[in-house]
Amino acid sequence: MRQEPEPPAATASGMLAVGDGHEIFWEASGAADGVPVVYLHGGPGSPLTSGYRRSVPTDRSRLLGLSQRGAGRSAPSAGSPGEVDLSANTTAHLVADLERLREHRGIGAWIVQGVSWGSTLALAYAQAHPDRVLGVLLFAVTSTSRREVDWITEGVGALYPEAWDAFARLAEDHGGYDRHDRSPERLRLVESYRRMVTSGDRELEDAAVRVWMTWEDAHIGIGGGGPSGPHAGAAGDPVTEDERGVARLVTHYWAHDGFVADWAASWGAAPGSGLLGGMERLAGIPGVLIHGRRDVSGPALTAWELHHAWPGSELMIIEDEGHGGPAMVEEWRRSLARMVDAATASDRYPDPHA
């Protein structure tokens, strides 16, 4: 296996107050006069790690990364023990935070790249602010529709029945879930976990966090690697603040269908059509979608649908990889370099301080 080089060092970092008592951590790297590129991590709630800096052409791009509200080094942490208020943590809040960061750093427009959940956030941002987007690069593509959430929490259990049985059993024993209930009013499994990980009962919260994280590692295990590797601790280890934060934020967002079910309704899309309904907002914006054929937790159907609703976009299916992998990462690097070069030559590339 090829040894990855050390990622480029961050050249600046800071905390930005974004309202509602939140501050987000940001960091910059690359060329100060390069094409601006922003990286959106997955989760929701996963910590920002340095590996994403390897995927940019550092000699001609100006890279920004950030920890989204409640995640990583942003404050307050969604993973702190005790009660947590997530009412000011929605996709609309995260999109507004990106605009504050763009303005804070004096950027006119940027390339937006997102991994896994970050691809949902990238699409939401691009649809809300298409005039500020030079291109969009999506990796392990999601749009966080109800179909996707119900699949990743319940449907994909058909492939992992042993792991899913343990996952569902805790919710049946402590969260009011009934795997046999198929009524429209049923309690969804993701909602059961959302309630457990924010219950205020420390023992139940940590048990639910541990089982949730173990389940996530099970269903992303096929063809994995890259930025989407395993993240659950050992069964006997104490639950960490990062793990608790991920479980709380993932269940919070997924139980609300990513807060994007009606995202495009104000632009004339049908209510409930999600991000797919707003893809015409991206007309003329370069887009690349990279997805693994073996991504059983996020089937390629979502990437295919988004691509077909986005004229001019490119869809790259990597046949032997899943929710990340080395070939996908290499394609990410090549595609981002092409997008940076195209942005430099494009009339969409504004004065950096416009």
Buried (B, 14 or more C-beta within 10 A) or exposed (E): EEEEEEBBEBEEEEBBEBEEEBBBBBBBBBBEEBBBBBBBBBBBBBBBEBEBBBBBBBEBBBBBBBBBBBBBBBBEBBBBEEEBEBEBBBBEBBBBBBBBBBEBBEBBBBBBBBBBBBBBBBBBBBBBBBEBBBBBBBBBBBBBBBBBBBBBBBBBBEEBEEBBEEBBEBBBEBBEBBBEEEEEEEBBBBBBBBBBBBBEEEEBBBBBBBBBBBBBBBBBBBBBBBBBBBBBBEEEEEBEEBBBBBBBBBBBBBBBBBBBBBBBBEEEBEEEBBBBBBBBBBEEBBBBBBBBBBBBBBBBEBBBBBBEBBEEBBBBBBEEBBBBBBBBBBBBBBBBBBBBBBBEEBEBBBEBEE
